[in-house]
């Protein structure tokens, strides 16, 4: 009988500990969600600030125009979808070609030694 009472007491202590830990876990999860939402909101605020600055410095640009899409980027002076992988690959090749041209120009001009390029 004595061991059964000890066992029941120990089970009760574990249940209390479990409840305490569960409450702490729920609190931490809620706090984490709040932090995630704060980070997302700060990114949104920063983007909107950038749009306001663009509108201020370039008054002829209408930032409310549908052409402004956060899923697009400027590549070779064209507005393209970031999700379109083939355009990104083509752009990377063009960038690499331009870098190679600049290196060749620098070597030809004597700004950089040819063996330093490797």
C-alpha positions in Angstrom: 0.0 0.0 0.0 2.8 2.4 0.9 4.5 2.0 -2.5 1.2 2.5 -4.3 0.7 5.8 -2.4 4.2 6.9 -3.3 3.6 6.0 -6.9 0.3 8.0 -7.1 2.0 10.9 -5.4 4.8 10.8 -7.9 2.3 10.6 -10.8 0.5 13.7 -9.4 3.8 15.6 -9.3 4.6 14.6 -12.9 1.1 15.8 -14.0 1.7 19.2 -12.3 5.1 19.5 -13.9 3.6 18.6 -17.2 0.9 21.3 -16.9 3.6 23.9 -15.9 5.8 23.0 -18.9 2.8 23.0 -21.2 1.8 26.5 -20.1 5.4 27.7 -20.6 5.5 26.1 -24.0 2.2 27.6 -25.1 3.5 31.0 -23.9 6.7 30.7 -25.8 4.9 29.6 -29.0 2.6 32.6 -28.7 5.6 34.9 -28.2 7.4 33.3 -31.2 4.3 33.9 -33.4 4.2 37.6 -32.2 7.9 38.0 -33.1 7.4 36.4 -36.6 4.5 38.8 -37.2 6.6 41.8 -36.1 9.4 40.8 -38.4 7.0 40.5 -41.3 5.4 43.9 -40.5 8.9 45.5 -40.4 9.7 44.2 -43.9 6.3 45.5 -45.1 7.0 48.9 -43.5 10.5 49.1 -45.1 9.1 48.3 -48.5 6.4 50.9 -48.2 9.0 53.4 -47.0 11.1 52.7 -50.1 8.0 53.3 -52.3 7.4 56.6 -50.5 11.0 57.6 -51.0 10.9 56.6 -54.7 7.7 58.7 -55.1 9.4 61.6 -53.4 12.6 61.6 -55.3 11.0 60.6 -58.6 7.8 62.6 -58.7 7.0 61.5 -62.3 6.8 57.8 -61.2 3.4 56.6 -60.0 4.2 53.9 -57.4 0.5 52.8 -57.3 0.8 51.7 -60.9 0.2 47.9 -61.5 3.7 47.7 -63.1 5.1 47.7 -59.6 5.2 44.1 -58.6 7.4 42.8 -55.8 7.7 39.5 -57.7 9.6 41.2 -60.5 13.1 42.5 -60.9 15.0 44.6 -63.4 17.4 42.5 -65.5 19.1 44.0 -68.5 16.8 47.1 -68.3 13.7 44.8 -68.5 11.1 44.0 -65.8 11.0 40.2 -65.4 9.5 37.7 -63.1 11.9 36.5 -60.4 10.2 33.1 -60.5 11.1 32.6 -64.1 14.3 30.6 -63.7 15.3 30.7 -67.4 15.4 34.5 -67.4 17.5 34.4 -64.2 20.0 31.9 -65.8 20.3 34.0 -68.9 20.8 37.1 -66.8 23.6 35.3 -64.8 25.3 34.3 -68.1 25.1 38.0 -69.3 26.5 39.2 -66.0 29.4 36.7 -66.1 30.1 37.8 -69.7 30.2 41.5 -68.7 32.5 40.7 -65.8 34.8 38.8 -68.2 34.8 41.7 -70.6 35.7 44.1 -67.7 38.6 41.9 -66.6 39.9 41.7 -70.2 39.7 45.5 -70.5 41.6 45.9 -67.2 44.3 43.5 -68.3 44.6 45.3 -71.6 44.9 48.6 -69.9 47.6 47.3 -67.6 45.5 47.8 -64.5 45.7 44.2 -63.6 48.4 41.6 -64.3 47.2 38.7 -66.5 48.4 36.1 -64.0 46.5 37.8 -61.1 43.2 37.2 -62.9 43.4 33.4 -62.4 
